[in-house]
C-alpha cells in the first residue's frame, strides 16, 4: 500500500507554504538527508529572518540535489532501455507510442 506524506522542504516553521508530497520511504530519505545537512525539525525556530533564510536555503538545496540525483538515475535507466531496444527490437523507434 502506497502511503503519501507531506514534506516541508524548508521546515514548516521557516516556510510553511513550500512543501511536496512524497511516498513514506522517500520522505524518510529526505528527512535523513536534511538531518545530515544540519536542518532538523526539532530544533527551535531560527531567531532572525536571516537565520531562517539560511536554513530554508539549505533545506531547498538539499532537496533539489536529491531530486537531481533521482532524475539523473532515471535518465540513465531510460538510456539503458534505448540501447537494449535498439539491440533487440530495432523497429521500436517506429512505434506510434514513442513518437513525439
OpenMM code with the backbone's topology and positions (N, CA, C; nanometers):
from openmm import Vec3, app, unit

residues = "UNK UNK UNK UNK UNK UNK UNK UNK UNK UNK UNK UNK UNK UNK UNK UNK UNK UNK UNK UNK UNK UNK UNK UNK UNK UNK UNK UNK UNK UNK UNK UNK UNK UNK UNK UNK UNK UNK UNK UNK UNK UNK UNK UNK UNK UNK UNK UNK UNK UNK UNK UNK UNK UNK UNK UNK UNK UNK UNK UNK UNK UNK UNK UNK UNK UNK UNK UNK UNK UNK UNK UNK UNK UNK UNK UNK UNK UNK UNK UNK UNK UNK UNK UNK UNK UNK UNK UNK UNK UNK UNK UNK UNK UNK UNK UNK UNK UNK UNK UNK".split()
positions = [
    Vec3(0.0838, -0.1171, 0.0000),
    Vec3(0.0000, 0.0000, 0.0000),
    Vec3(0.0894, 0.1248, 0.0000),
    Vec3(0.0606, 0.2167, -0.0894),
    Vec3(0.1377, 0.3405, -0.1007),
    Vec3(0.0880, 0.4417, 0.0020),
    Vec3(0.1785, 0.4884, 0.0848),
    Vec3(0.1450, 0.5896, 0.1849),
    Vec3(0.2157, 0.7180, 0.1462),
    Vec3(0.1383, 0.8248, 0.1322),
    Vec3(0.1937, 0.9549, 0.0938),
    Vec3(0.2009, 1.0465, 0.2154),
    Vec3(0.3044, 1.1264, 0.2190),
    Vec3(0.3234, 1.2221, 0.3280),
    Vec3(0.3627, 1.3578, 0.2708),
    Vec3(0.3274, 1.4635, 0.3418),
    Vec3(0.3666, 1.5985, 0.3026),
    Vec3(0.5033, 1.6272, 0.3632),
    Vec3(0.5901, 1.6854, 0.2832),
    Vec3(0.7233, 1.7210, 0.3319),
    Vec3(0.7439, 1.8707, 0.3144),
    Vec3(0.7744, 1.9390, 0.4228),
    Vec3(0.8068, 2.0812, 0.4176),
    Vec3(0.9559, 2.0926, 0.3879),
    Vec3(0.9871, 2.1372, 0.2686),
    Vec3(1.1251, 2.1383, 0.2208),
    Vec3(1.2158, 2.2206, 0.3116),
    Vec3(1.1667, 2.3324, 0.3600),
    Vec3(1.2499, 2.4201, 0.4418),
    Vec3(1.2027, 2.4238, 0.5870),
    Vec3(1.1314, 2.3243, 0.6301),
    Vec3(1.0695, 2.3138, 0.7623),
    Vec3(0.9497, 2.4081, 0.7717),
    Vec3(0.8428, 2.3575, 0.8269),
    Vec3(0.7174, 2.4326, 0.8324),
    Vec3(0.7337, 2.5651, 0.9068),
    Vec3(0.8211, 2.5693, 1.0079),
    Vec3(0.8407, 2.6921, 1.0845),
    Vec3(0.9073, 2.8013, 1.0015),
    Vec3(0.9912, 2.7614, 0.9068),
    Vec3(1.0640, 2.8588, 0.8261),
    Vec3(0.9851, 2.9033, 0.7040),
    Vec3(0.9174, 2.8104, 0.6386),
    Vec3(0.8455, 2.8425, 0.5150),
    Vec3(0.7317, 2.7426, 0.4980),
    Vec3(0.6171, 2.7669, 0.5626),
    Vec3(0.5090, 2.6680, 0.5640),
    Vec3(0.4498, 2.6357, 0.4273),
    Vec3(0.4591, 2.7250, 0.3304),
    Vec3(0.3955, 2.7015, 0.2007),
    Vec3(0.4798, 2.6169, 0.1062),
    Vec3(0.6063, 2.5949, 0.1385),
    Vec3(0.6951, 2.5215, 0.0478),
    Vec3(0.6950, 2.3748, 0.0894),
    Vec3(0.6112, 2.2951, 0.0200),
    Vec3(0.6010, 2.1548, 0.0543),
    Vec3(0.5756, 2.0707, -0.0708),
    Vec3(0.6061, 1.9430, -0.0587),
    Vec3(0.5836, 1.8470, -0.1663),
    Vec3(0.5221, 1.7216, -0.1050),
    Vec3(0.4621, 1.6395, -0.1901),
    Vec3(0.4086, 1.5112, -0.1460),
    Vec3(0.5063, 1.4024, -0.1878),
    Vec3(0.5446, 1.3195, -0.0915),
    Vec3(0.6395, 1.2110, -0.1159),
    Vec3(0.5828, 1.0812, -0.0604),
    Vec3(0.6280, 0.9684, -0.1147),
    Vec3(0.5920, 0.8419, -0.0518),
    Vec3(0.6646, 0.8348, 0.0830),
    Vec3(0.6155, 0.7493, 0.1701),
    Vec3(0.6711, 0.7407, 0.3052),
    Vec3(0.8213, 0.7098, 0.3032),
    Vec3(0.8645, 0.6192, 0.2158),
    Vec3(1.0064, 0.5837, 0.2094),
    Vec3(1.0914, 0.7008, 0.1624),
    Vec3(1.0477, 0.7692, 0.0562),
    Vec3(1.1231, 0.8851, 0.0068),
    Vec3(1.1268, 0.9960, 0.1112),
    Vec3(1.0163, 1.0133, 0.1847),
    Vec3(1.0127, 1.1159, 0.2892),
    Vec3(1.1185, 1.0864, 0.3950),
    Vec3(1.1326, 0.9602, 0.4315),
    Vec3(1.2341, 0.9229, 0.5309),
    Vec3(1.3747, 0.9522, 0.4788),
    Vec3(1.3991, 0.9239, 0.3513),
    Vec3(1.5304, 0.9512, 0.2915),
    Vec3(1.5595, 1.1005, 0.2936),
    Vec3(1.4615, 1.1810, 0.2553),
    Vec3(1.4787, 1.3264, 0.2509),
    Vec3(1.5002, 1.3820, 0.3915),
    Vec3(1.4235, 1.3329, 0.4876),
    Vec3(1.4393, 1.3803, 0.6258),
    Vec3(1.5792, 1.3482, 0.6782),
    Vec3(1.6294, 1.2288, 0.6486),
    Vec3(1.7637, 1.1920, 0.6939),
    Vec3(1.8688, 1.2791, 0.6264),
    Vec3(1.8491, 1.3094, 0.5003),
    Vec3(1.9429, 1.3953, 0.4291),
    Vec3(1.9438, 1.5354, 0.4901),
    Vec3(1.8263, 1.5865, 0.5232),
    Vec3(1.8191, 1.7177, 0.5894),
    Vec3(1.8909, 1.7145, 0.7239),
    Vec3(1.8701, 1.6067, 0.7986),
    Vec3(1.9351, 1.5951, 0.9291),
    Vec3(2.0862, 1.5980, 0.9131),
    Vec3(2.1379, 1.5269, 0.8119),
    Vec3(2.2827, 1.5273, 0.7879),
    Vec3(2.3330, 1.6649, 0.7460),
    Vec3(2.2454, 1.7429, 0.6812),
    Vec3(2.2834, 1.8789, 0.6393),
    Vec3(2.2712, 1.9790, 0.7537),
    Vec3(2.2236, 1.9330, 0.8690),
    Vec3(2.2112, 2.0218, 0.9838),
    Vec3(2.0785, 2.0926, 0.9954),
    Vec3(1.9800, 2.0503, 0.9145),
    Vec3(1.8461, 2.1092, 0.9214),
    Vec3(1.7566, 2.0063, 0.9883),
    Vec3(1.7190, 2.0321, 1.1122),
    Vec3(1.6380, 1.9354, 1.1864),
    Vec3(1.5139, 2.0030, 1.2428),
    Vec3(1.4019, 1.9304, 1.2361),
    Vec3(1.2736, 1.9893, 1.2732),
    Vec3(1.2552, 2.0068, 1.4235),
    Vec3(1.3352, 1.9380, 1.5039),
    Vec3(1.3164, 1.9512, 1.6478),
    Vec3(1.3955, 2.0669, 1.7073),
    Vec3(1.4784, 2.1319, 1.6260),
    Vec3(1.5491, 2.2497, 1.6757),
    Vec3(1.4527, 2.3672, 1.6845),
    Vec3(1.4789, 2.4602, 1.7744),
    Vec3(1.3936, 2.5777, 1.7830),
    Vec3(1.3969, 2.6571, 1.6525),
    Vec3(1.2895, 2.7264, 1.6269),
    Vec3(1.2826, 2.8108, 1.5082),
    Vec3(1.3953, 2.9136, 1.5143),
    Vec3(1.4546, 2.9441, 1.4008),
    Vec3(1.5629, 3.0425, 1.3960),
    Vec3(1.5158, 3.1753, 1.4542),
    Vec3(1.6069, 3.2433, 1.5198),
    Vec3(1.5726, 3.3679, 1.5887),
    Vec3(1.5478, 3.4846, 1.4941),
    Vec3(1.6145, 3.4855, 1.3809),
    Vec3(1.6041, 3.6010, 1.2919),
    Vec3(1.5636, 3.5576, 1.1517),
    Vec3(1.5175, 3.6539, 1.0750),
    Vec3(1.4815, 3.6298, 0.9354),
    Vec3(1.6011, 3.5762, 0.8576),
    Vec3(1.7187, 3.6313, 0.8839),
    Vec3(1.8392, 3.5904, 0.8126),
    Vec3(1.8707, 3.4441, 0.8417),
    Vec3(1.8615, 3.4023, 0.9677),
    Vec3(1.8883, 3.2629, 1.0034),
    Vec3(1.7838, 3.1694, 0.9426),
    Vec3(1.6584, 3.2140, 0.9389),
    Vec3(1.5538, 3.1328, 0.8768),
    Vec3(1.5808, 3.1153, 0.7283),
    Vec3(1.6240, 3.2219, 0.6634),
    Vec3(1.6526, 3.2133, 0.5202),
    Vec3(1.7676, 3.1166, 0.4946),
    Vec3(1.8700, 3.1217, 0.5770),
    Vec3(1.9833, 3.0301, 0.5606),
    Vec3(1.9374, 2.8851, 0.5761),
    Vec3(1.8560, 2.8583, 0.6770),
    Vec3(1.8042, 2.7236, 0.6993),
    Vec3(1.7161, 2.6802, 0.5833),
    Vec3(1.6312, 2.7701, 0.5363),
    Vec3(1.5421, 2.7400, 0.4254),
    Vec3(1.6225, 2.7071, 0.2995),
    Vec3(1.7236, 2.7874, 0.2708),
    Vec3(1.8057, 2.7640, 0.1517),
    Vec3(1.8802, 2.6315, 0.1591),
    Vec3(1.9309, 2.5960, 0.2784),
    Vec3(1.9970, 2.4665, 0.2949),
    Vec3(1.8996, 2.3519, 0.2689),
    Vec3(1.7802, 2.3648, 0.3235),
    Vec3(1.6785, 2.2615, 0.3025),
    Vec3(1.6396, 2.2482, 0.1570),
    Vec3(1.6176, 2.3595, 0.0907),
    Vec3(1.5818, 2.3559, -0.0516),
    Vec3(1.6956, 2.2982, -0.1356),
    Vec3(1.8172, 2.3407, -0.1098),
    Vec3(1.9320, 2.2924, -0.1869),
    Vec3(1.9479, 2.1422, -0.1704),
    Vec3(1.9324, 2.0944, -0.0483),
    Vec3(1.9458, 1.9521, -0.0230),
    Vec3(1.8371, 1.8744, -0.0963),
    Vec3(1.7139, 1.9221, -0.0906),
    Vec3(1.6045, 1.8551, -0.1598),
    Vec3(1.6276, 1.8545, -0.3109),
    Vec3(1.6682, 1.9677, -0.3661),
    Vec3(1.6908, 1.9761, -0.5105),
    Vec3(1.8055, 1.8853, -0.5548),
    Vec3(1.9065, 1.8708, -0.4702),
    Vec3(2.0166, 1.7801, -0.5031),
    Vec3(1.9669, 1.6361, -0.5072),
    Vec3(1.8855, 1.5964, -0.4100),
    Vec3(1.8290, 1.4616, -0.4114),
    Vec3(1.7406, 1.4411, -0.5343),
    Vec3(1.6617, 1.5418, -0.5691),
    Vec3(1.5759, 1.5337, -0.6866),
    Vec3(1.6596, 1.5197, -0.8138),
    Vec3(1.7659, 1.5987, -0.8243),
    Vec3(1.8533, 1.5918, -0.9420),
    Vec3(1.9170, 1.4534, -0.9540),
    Vec3(1.9627, 1.3972, -0.8431),
    Vec3(2.0226, 1.2637, -0.8461),
    Vec3(1.9202, 1.1596, -0.8897),
    Vec3(1.7986, 1.1725, -0.8430),
    Vec3(1.6923, 1.0801, -0.8805),
    Vec3(1.6604, 1.0898, -1.0288),
    Vec3(1.6511, 1.2108, -1.0797),
    Vec3(1.6209, 1.2305, -1.2228),
    Vec3(1.7357, 1.1814, -1.3099),
    Vec3(1.8599, 1.2028, -1.2640),
    Vec3(1.9761, 1.1554, -1.3389),
    Vec3(1.9753, 1.0028, -1.3467),
    Vec3(1.9425, 0.9381, -1.2359),
    Vec3(1.9362, 0.7914, -1.2339),
    Vec3(1.8239, 0.7417, -1.3254),
    Vec3(1.7110, 0.8106, -1.3264),
    Vec3(1.6010, 0.7708, -1.4155),
    Vec3(1.6417, 0.7870, -1.5617),
    Vec3(1.7104, 0.8957, -1.5943),
    Vec3(1.7565, 0.9171, -1.7316),
    Vec3(1.8546, 0.8075, -1.7720),
    Vec3(1.9418, 0.7671, -1.6809),
    Vec3(2.0365, 0.6592, -1.7101),
    Vec3(1.9628, 0.5283, -1.7398),
    Vec3(1.8545, 0.5011, -1.6661),
    Vec3(1.7763, 0.3799, -1.6912),
    Vec3(1.7098, 0.3857, -1.8285),
    Vec3(1.6583, 0.5034, -1.8664),
    Vec3(1.5994, 0.5170, -1.9998),
    Vec3(1.7049, 0.4986, -2.1086),
    Vec3(1.8249, 0.5532, -2.0875),
    Vec3(1.9327, 0.5339, -2.1848),
    Vec3(1.9646, 0.3857, -2.2014),
    Vec3(1.9675, 0.3123, -2.0905),
    Vec3(1.9944, 0.1679, -2.0965),
    Vec3(1.8822, 0.0958, -2.1706),
    Vec3(1.7593, 0.1397, -2.1487),
    Vec3(1.6460, 0.0791, -2.2191),
    Vec3(1.6556, 0.1038, -2.3694),
    Vec3(1.6922, 0.2248, -2.4083),
    Vec3(1.7075, 0.2570, -2.5509),
    Vec3(1.8128, 0.1666, -2.6140),
    Vec3(1.9248, 0.1487, -2.5480),
    Vec3(2.0297, 0.0609, -2.6011),
    Vec3(1.9794, -0.0818, -2.6188),
    Vec3(1.9057, -0.1300, -2.5199),
    Vec3(1.8529, -0.2666, -2.5284),
    Vec3(1.7487, -0.2789, -2.6389),
    Vec3(1.6605, -0.1810, -2.6490),
    Vec3(1.5600, -0.1840, -2.7551),
    Vec3(1.6256, -0.1784, -2.8926),
    Vec3(1.7270, -0.0926, -2.9080),
    Vec3(1.7979, -0.0846, -3.0359),
    Vec3(1.8593, -0.2199, -3.0732),
    Vec3(1.9081, -0.2907, -2.9732),
    Vec3(1.9722, -0.4195, -2.9980),
    Vec3(1.8697, -0.5295, -3.0261),
    Vec3(1.7635, -0.5335, -2.9453),
    Vec3(1.6703, -0.6456, -2.9525),
    Vec3(1.5438, -0.6187, -3.0345),
    Vec3(1.5050, -0.4942, -3.0496),
    Vec3(1.3838, -0.4570, -3.1235),
    Vec3(1.4105, -0.3319, -3.2060),
    Vec3(1.4930, -0.3387, -3.3081),
    Vec3(1.5325, -0.2183, -3.3814),
    Vec3(1.4146, -0.1376, -3.4372),
    Vec3(1.3019, -0.2011, -3.4580),
    Vec3(1.1869, -0.1289, -3.5143),
    Vec3(1.1109, -0.0472, -3.4089),
    Vec3(1.1544, -0.0517, -3.2848),
    Vec3(1.0799, 0.0175, -3.1784),
    Vec3(1.0675, 0.1669, -3.2052),
    Vec3(1.1618, 0.2246, -3.2720),
    Vec3(1.1607, 0.3695, -3.2986),
    Vec3(1.0446, 0.4115, -3.3895),
    Vec3(0.9855, 0.3145, -3.4583),
    Vec3(0.8713, 0.3423, -3.5459),
    Vec3(0.7364, 0.3259, -3.4762),
    Vec3(0.7361, 0.2754, -3.3535),
    Vec3(0.6109, 0.2545, -3.2803),
    Vec3(0.5421, 0.3894, -3.2575),
    Vec3(0.4104, 0.3951, -3.2765),
    Vec3(0.3392, 0.5217, -3.2534),
    Vec3(0.3502, 0.5718, -3.1090),
    Vec3(0.3666, 0.4794, -3.0146),
    Vec3(0.3723, 0.5174, -2.8727),
    Vec3(0.4967, 0.5978, -2.8374),
    Vec3(0.6013, 0.5895, -2.9195),
    Vec3(0.7251, 0.6586, -2.8858),
    Vec3(0.7472, 0.7835, -2.9698),
    Vec3(0.6522, 0.8146, -3.0554),
    Vec3(0.6658, 0.9345, -3.1409),
    Vec3(0.6415, 1.0605, -3.0589),
    Vec3(0.7130, 1.1678, -3.0903),
    Vec3(0.6941, 1.2930, -3.0147),
    Vec3(0.5570, 1.3549, -3.0380),
] * unit.nanometer
topology = app.Topology()
chain = topology.addChain("A")
for resn in residues:
    res = topology.addResidue(resn, chain)
    for name in ("N", "CA", "C"):
        topology.addAtom(name, app.Element.getBySymbol(name[0]), res)
